Amino acid sequence: MYMLDIFDMDDEVLRSQTESVDEFDDALKILVDAMFETLEEAEGVGLAAPQVGISKKIFVVNTRKKGERYALINPEIIETSVDLVPYEEGCLSIPGFYRDVMRPARVKVQAQDVSGKFFTLDAEGLLARVIQHENDHLNGVLFIDHLDEKEKDKVVSLFHKKKKKYSRKAR
């Protein structure tokens, strides 16, 4: 079992644009496996490469629903529904904070698998939500960026207070 560290919202890698993956080798497969293991251990439903300190266009999804476990390499959302729906989101890089975010109800995404083979995925519900959330990470966007400025500032402030409290306890 290979666990990766999850970076928090203060880490620069989470605000950077990612680079495309061009080598589909054993190292990529090992990374993706480690990301799935880290996701499972953290009890999340999605994890993007920037969250583990890697600025590449990779994310993994596991909604715990049969058939909804995917590794998406170089993903591109090619279609979204017009209808928007609210849903409470959280993030492994901002642990303990959840807020409603409006997003399209359905998406179509094109990506590559760990072997480099292209596939297209039509998603709705939680799967569509997770795909959009993780895809945002590949563009340096966090779910709090979808909140109004006042609510975003509140989450950031509370996160820093919590982080400071835990860092004092660790000493």
C-alpha positions, -999 to 999 in steps of 0.1 A, spaced: 0 0 0 14 34 -10 -2 64 6 4 99 -8 3 132 13 -27 154 5 -18 190 1 -41 216 16 -55 248 1 -25 269 11 -1 249 -12 8 267 -44 4 235 -65 -34 237 -60 -36 271 -77 -14 262 -107 -24 251 -142 -15 214 -148 4 199 -177 -8 171 -200 3 136 -195 23 123 -225 39 92 -211 16 63 -203 41 40 -186 44 20 -154 51 51 -133 17 65 -143 0 33 -134 18 32 -100 8 69 -94 -29 62 -103 -30 31 -80 -15 52 -52 -41 79 -58 -69 54 -56 -54 40 -23 -51 75 -9 -86 84 -19 -99 52 -2 -80 59 30 -92 95 31 -128 84 25 -132 107 -4 -149 103 -38 -124 121 -60 -87 131 -59 -67 152 -84 -30 150 -90 -24 186 -77 -38 175 -44 -9 151 -40 16 176 -52 18 166 -89 9 192 -115 -4 168 -141 -39 164 -157 -49 133 -138 -77 126 -114 -94 96 -100 -130 91 -90 -147 64 -69 -183 73 -59 -186 38 -43 -215 31 -67 -210 0 -88 -192 9 -121 -183 45 -110 -146 41 -105 -125 59 -130 -90 73 -137 -92 102 -160 -60 113 -177 -60 146 -198 -97 150 -193 -117 176 -211 -153 184 -204 -168 186 -239 -205 192 -229 -225 203 -199 -262 205 -193 -279 239 -192 -297 230 -159 -278 238 -128 -282 220 -95 -270 228 -60 -251 201 -41 -230 202 -9 -194 198 -17 -163 193 4 -127 188 -5 -99 167 9 -76 198 6 -100 218 28 -110 191 53 -141 196 74 -157 223 53 -188 218 32 -209 243 12 -235 241 -15 -222 248 -50 -242 252 -82 -230 231 -111 -244 216 -143 -265 185 -136 -249 165 -164 -215 165 -182 -198 147 -210 -161 143 -205 -134 129 -229 -103 115 -213 -76 88 -216 -72 58 -194 -38 47 -179 -29 30 -211 -36 61 -232 -68 49 -247 -94 76 -253 -129 72 -239 -160 94 -234 -181 94 -203 -216 108 -199 -223 115 -163 -250 128 -141 -257 130 -103 -228 126 -80 -205 113 -107 -210 145 -128 -204 166 -96 -171 149 -88 -159 151 -124 -165 188 -124 -149 193 -90 -118 173 -98 -115 189 -132 -115 223 -115 -84 212 -96 -66 207 -129 -71 244 -136 -61 258 -102 -97 262 -90 -111 251 -56 -148 246 -48 -147 277 -26 -140 298 -57 -176 291 -67 -189 307 -35 -198 343 -31 -168 364 -17 -182 367 18 -187 329 22 -154 321 6 -136 345 30 -154 329 59 -143 293 49 -107 305 44 -106 322 77 -121 293 96 -97 269 78 -67 289 89 -79 291 125 -83 253 125 -49 248 109 -32 271 133 -49 253 163 -37 219 151 -2 231 143 2 243 179 -10 210 193 16 192 172 45 210 188 
